[in-house]
Amino acid sequence: MDLPSTYHEPVMLSECLDGLNIRPDGTYVDVTFGGGGHSRAILEKLTTGRLLVFDQDPDAVANAAEWKDDPRFTFIAANFRHIKRYLKLHKAEKVDGILADLGVSSHQINTPARGFSTRFDADLDMRMNPSNEKTAREVLNVRSATELQSILSRYGEVTNARTAAEAIFSSRHNAPIETINDLKGILMRYAPKHRENKYFAQVFQALRIEVNDEMKVLEEFLMQVPEVLKPGGRLVVMSYHSLEDRPVKNFIQKGKFDGEVEKDFYGNELKPLKSITRKPIEATPEEVARNPRARSAKLRIAELPVV
């Protein structure tokens, strides 16, 4: 069965599979199931092994239907920030490998009603899990100008974040900001000339990260990884912008998200994971030409050392 057409081609598929170092009888986790591209390839390498997948988006449930009767496959309709709890629930407390393909899926971007894309007019939603209460509309209409400035600056690296935040704050007193075109109409005059698309992409990224609590989710997930990996087990993480890559890099290299790595009395570094990749792996020019989404992808691989 082919990938659903609105889902992206899996980025760096062979590199992800190599990174996981798959054993046919092992237990693996794909915490970002989406269209099932990476999961399909992992399942093909398993015999008596097991694959557990996470996705909080109801649209992903349909993509798991082809494997619903496969005893090797378990679909978990939950946010991967709860990985430890759900693996315990499904009697897979220790696993051989975990894959995370971060960010928003092509399917979510290409579904206008979800409100992720600047290309369509729609309600300002941006929820990866439509049952969550917080939406982009609520963030824009309720948060203070200071909070909006912080969101735009920290999560979108928007250079004129203060000006944009004040424009949003003052505009909503005349009428609530309901749609994508409402927001673009307010900010168009502040977008750098000939770079409007990039500017709105940064604004939308900031709102999406805030709505879905993405940075906190990522940190909570990473903190649990050493507890659920078997010794020798692998973590493979693919990120698409520096905000995601930085905490992944820091946690692998230092065992924490900021500051320097801690050492014991003898000078040994106190960090749970060992980096397998000195530098992040990037897609080949051939893959980027075939699949533009791969252009910004960075792949990091780590292992829980065997003591």
Summary of the structure (lengths in Angstrom):
residues: 307
radius of gyration: 20.3
end to end distance: 41.6
largest distance: 63.9
contacts: 950
relative contact order: 0.13
helix: 46%
strand: 14%
